[in-house]
Amino acid sequence: MAEPTIHTYQVNARLAIDTLEAGSGEPLLFLHGAGGLAWDPYLDALAERRRVIAPFLPGTSKSNDISQVRDLWDLVLCYYDLLDALGIDRADVIGHSMGGMIACEMAANDPSRVGRLVAIAPAGLFDIDDPMPDIFAMRSAELAQRVLVDPKSPIAELLGAMPDDVDEQVEVLIQRLGTLNAAAKFLWPIPDKGLLRRLPRIKAPTLIVWGRQDGLIPVSYGNTFRDSIPGARLDVLNQASHLVQLERLPDVLALTWQALASQGGSAP
């Protein structure tokens, strides 16, 4: 696995954003979910062909301050500012869960900034007849059962691995709690901030990927995303839950590379 490097960008007078980066070539922006940013096998494989830039959500790393981001619209502007700081006019964007919601907002609010879009089990919608559960009220064991088909799989062990040192364990737990608190600012009490009305504005070629056994965000939401985004494609993969990109890594990678080769945006 490639060792990503940490970078810090001053995106405006109030806020700096830390990123993990690896690879070379055309830039590819990856936006993580509410569980936090970790350099996993999916990102590692993407970095074999592209320059992957994965920003930490404000409030989840040392350089940024969540108090400087007032709401979801402010957050979207911060990511546009990050692209400016990177000298990137237009980028392909991949987002998972909460990151998928942010990626869709970026593509909808300023279509000129997003070349191609891959949304993996994106948040941002809420159906009272098929509601998603409150992740902020869950214990970690229940959350693990909802995001993985097999919560005892090697993937689960990798995600739940803790350092041997007790002080480092405490630091990891504090980091996880801080990440959830930061995510809550944009997702709680429900993640519906009007995205459904903006989805038709997306012009980027769009791929939506879902795990059929997703226990966190109902797979039915994938149909709504597909039907609301002009020309969008939806792929639902069996034997996968919310972390479909890890549980079905080869298949999601194949779909991702196919999507990134579609017309429009930056060349892979």
C-alpha positions in Angstrom: 0.0 0.0 0.0 1.3 3.4 -0.9 2.2 5.8 1.9 0.1 9.0 1.5 1.6 12.3 2.4 -0.1 14.9 4.5 -0.6 18.4 3.1 -2.2 21.5 4.6 -3.9 24.2 2.4 -5.0 27.6 3.6 -8.3 27.8 1.8 -9.4 31.1 3.1 -8.6 33.6 5.9 -10.4 31.5 8.5 -9.7 27.9 7.5 -7.0 25.5 6.6 -7.7 22.0 5.4 -5.5 18.9 5.7 -5.3 16.3 3.0 -3.9 12.8 2.4 -2.4 12.6 -1.1 -0.7 9.9 -3.2 -0.3 9.0 -6.8 0.3 11.2 -9.9 -1.6 12.2 -13.0 -4.9 14.0 -13.3 -6.3 15.0 -9.9 -9.1 13.0 -8.3 -10.8 14.4 -5.2 -12.1 11.9 -2.7 -14.6 12.9 0.0 -14.9 10.6 3.0 -17.9 9.6 5.0 -18.9 10.2 8.6 -16.6 7.4 9.9 -13.6 9.6 9.0 -10.8 9.5 6.5 -8.5 6.4 6.4 -6.2 5.5 3.5 -7.8 2.2 2.6 -7.3 -0.3 -0.3 -9.8 1.6 -2.5 -7.9 4.8 -2.3 -4.6 3.0 -2.7 -5.8 1.4 -6.0 -7.1 4.8 -7.3 -3.6 6.3 -6.6 -2.1 3.8 -9.0 -3.5 5.8 -11.9 -4.5 9.2 -10.5 -3.3 11.9 -8.1 -5.7 11.2 -5.2 -6.5 14.2 -3.0 -8.5 13.2 0.1 -9.3 16.1 2.4 -10.2 15.6 6.1 -13.6 17.0 6.9 -13.1 20.3 8.9 -13.0 19.5 12.6 -11.4 16.1 12.1 -7.7 16.9 11.8 -5.2 19.2 13.5 -5.2 22.1 11.1 -8.9 22.8 10.7 -11.6 24.2 12.9 -15.2 23.1 12.5 -16.4 26.3 14.2 -15.3 28.1 11.1 -17.8 26.2 8.9 -21.3 27.3 9.7 -23.5 24.9 7.6 -23.5 22.6 4.6 -23.4 25.5 2.0 -20.3 26.9 3.8 -18.7 23.4 3.7 -19.3 23.2 -0.1 -17.7 26.6 -0.5 -14.7 25.4 1.5 -14.2 22.5 -1.0 -14.4 24.9 -3.9 -11.8 27.0 -2.1 -9.6 23.9 -1.7 -9.7 23.3 -5.4 -8.7 26.9 -5.9 -5.8 26.5 -3.4 -4.7 23.4 -5.4 -4.8 25.3 -8.6 -7.5 23.0 -10.0 -10.4 24.5 -12.0 -12.3 21.2 -12.6 -11.8 17.8 -11.0 -13.4 14.4 -11.0 -14.9 13.8 -7.6 -15.7 10.6 -5.7 -17.6 10.7 -2.5 -18.7 8.0 0.0 -21.8 8.4 2.2 -21.6 11.9 3.7 -18.8 12.6 1.2 -21.1 11.5 -1.6 -23.7 14.0 -0.5 -21.1 16.8 -0.5 -19.8 15.7 -3.9 -23.4 15.9 -5.3 -23.8 19.3 -3.8 -20.5 20.5 -5.4 -21.6 19.1 -8.8 -25.1 20.7 -8.5 -24.2 24.1 -7.2 -21.4 24.8 -9.6 -21.4 22.2 -12.4 -18.2 23.8 -13.9 -16.1 22.5 -11.0 -16.9 18.7 -11.3 -15.9 16.8 -14.3 -17.1 13.3 -13.5 -18.9 12.2 -10.3 -18.9 8.9 -8.5 -21.3 8.7 -5.5 -20.9 5.6 -3.3 -24.0 5.1 -1.1 -24.4 8.9 -0.8 -26.3 10.5 2.1 -28.4 13.6 1.7 -31.9 12.2 1.3 -34.6 11.1 3.8 -37.7 9.1 3.1 -40.1 8.9 6.0 -41.5 5.6 4.6 -38.0 4.1 4.4 -35.9 6.1 6.9 -32.3 5.7 7.6 -31.3 5.1 11.2 -29.7 7.6 13.5 -26.0 6.8 13.4 -25.3 9.2 16.2 -27.4 7.2 18.6 -25.7 3.9 17.8 -23.1 2.0 19.7 -20.0 1.0 17.7 -21.0 -2.7 17.6 -24.4 -1.9 16.1 -22.8 0.5 13.6 -20.4 -2.2 12.5 -23.3 -4.6 11.9 -25.0 -2.1 9.7 -22.1 -1.1 7.5 -20.7 -4.5 6.7 -22.3 -7.7 5.5 -20.0 -9.7 7.7 -18.9 -7.7 10.8 -16.3 -10.4 11.6 -14.6 -10.2 8.2 -11.0 -9.3 7.7 -12.3 -5.9 6.5 -14.0 -5.4 9.9 -10.8 -6.4 11.7 -8.8 -3.9 9.6 -11.3 -1.1 10.4 -11.5 -1.9 14.1 -7.8 -2.4 14.6 -6.4 -0.5 17.6 -2.8 0.4 18.4 -1.1 -1.6 21.2 -0.2 1.5 23.2 -2.9 2.6 25.6 -2.4 6.3 25.1 -2.6 5.8 21.3 -5.8 3.9 21.8 -7.3 6.8 23.7 -6.2 9.1 20.9 -7.9 7.0 18.3 -11.1 6.9 20.3 -11.1 10.6 20.8 -10.5 11.1 17.0 -13.4 8.8 16.2 -15.7 10.7 18.5 -14.5 14.1 17.1 -15.2 12.9 13.6 -18.8 11.9 14.4 -19.3 15.2 16.2 -18.1 17.1 13.1 -20.3 15.0 10.8 -23.3 15.6 13.0 -23.1 19.3 12.1 -24.1 18.4 8.5 -26.2 15.2 9.0 -28.1 15.5 12.2 -31.0 15.3 12.9 -31.7 14.2 9.3 -29.4 14.6 6.3 -32.1 16.1 4.1 -31.0 19.7 3.4 -32.8 20.1 0.1 -30.4 18.1 -2.1 -33.2 16.4 -3.9 -34.3 19.7 -5.5 -30.7 20.4 -6.6 -29.8 17.0 -8.1 -31.3 17.8 -11.5 -28.7 20.6 -11.9 -25.9 18.1 -12.0 -24.3 18.0 -15.5 -21.3 15.7 -14.7 -21.5 12.1 -16.0 -22.5 10.3 -12.8 -22.1 6.8 -11.4 -24.0 5.8 -8.2 -22.9 2.6 -6.5 -24.7 0.9 -3.7 -24.5 -2.4 -1.6 -27.7 -4.3 -1.8 -27.5 -5.2 1.9 -26.7 -1.6 3.0 -27.9 -1.4 6.6 -27.3 2.3 7.0 -28.7 4.1 4.0 -31.6 2.2 2.3 -30.7 1.0 -1.2 -34.0 2.4 -2.4 -32.4 5.8 -2.1 -30.2 4.8 -5.0 -33.1 4.8 -7.3 -34.0 8.4 -6.3 -30.5 9.6 -7.0 -30.4 7.8 -10.4 -33.8 9.2 -11.4 -33.0 12.7 -10.2 -29.6 13.2 -11.8 -29.8 13.4 -15.6 -28.2 10.4 -17.3 -27.0 8.9 -14.0 -26.2 5.2 -13.8 -26.9 3.1 -10.7 -25.1 -0.2 -9.9 -26.3 -2.2 -7.0 -23.9 -5.0 -5.9 -24.9 -8.1 -3.9 -23.1 -9.2 -0.8 -22.1 -5.7 0.2 -23.4 -3.2 2.7 -22.5 0.5 3.3 -18.8 -0.1 2.7 -19.4 -1.6 -0.7 -16.1 -0.1 -2.1 -14.2 -2.3 0.4 -16.4 -5.4 0.4 -16.6 -5.6 -3.4 -13.3 -3.8 -4.1 -12.5 -5.3 -7.6 -16.0 -4.7 -8.9 -16.3 -1.1 -7.5 -12.8 -0.3 -9.0 -13.9 -1.6 -12.4 -17.0 0.5 -12.3 -15.0 3.5 -11.1 -12.5 3.3 -13.9 -15.2 2.9 -16.4 -17.0 6.0 -15.0 -13.8 8.0 -15.0 -13.3 7.2 -18.7 -16.7 8.6 -19.7 -16.9 11.7 -21.8 -16.7 15.0 -19.9 -14.4 16.1 -17.1 -10.7 15.3 -16.8 -9.0 12.5 -18.7 -7.9 9.5 -16.5 
